[in-house]
Amino acid sequence: KICATLFPAIPIDSWGFNYDIFFKTRNVIFIQNIFKSYFGEKSLDGATLMDTGIQFTLDKKRHQEVWFIKVTAPLEIAAHVNFHFAGKPLPTADELKKMFIECYNKTDDLMAQFAHG
């Protein structure tokens, strides 16, 4: 109802969830070592590396996921994740709530694998 009220002339053809979640790790993450493994020993050239990360996109049958994973501190990883869904009609409020929780839990599960190998 909100979308129809705000945008009565614009049909919804896609929608999604966006999360920004910070995870604490048990072990120190040495970002200089990660960065140098990709770009070489001389890559920093005396600069201070503040953070580093990866981005990937997963194209699933029902949706697309865009992940931005960044090591933001020696004991912290930030995840910005977008779950994009195409299709009409927009799910019911109960379905959206269930999907929101499932997507959040998927983020939590994947990051547990990332942090602990």
Secondary structure, 3 states (H helix, E strand, C coil): CHHHHHCCCCCCCEEEEEEEEEEECCCCCCHHHHHHHHHCHHHCCCCCCCCEEEEEEEECCCEEEEEEEEEEECCEEEEEEEEEEECCCCCCHHHHHHHHHHHHHHHHHHHHHHHHC
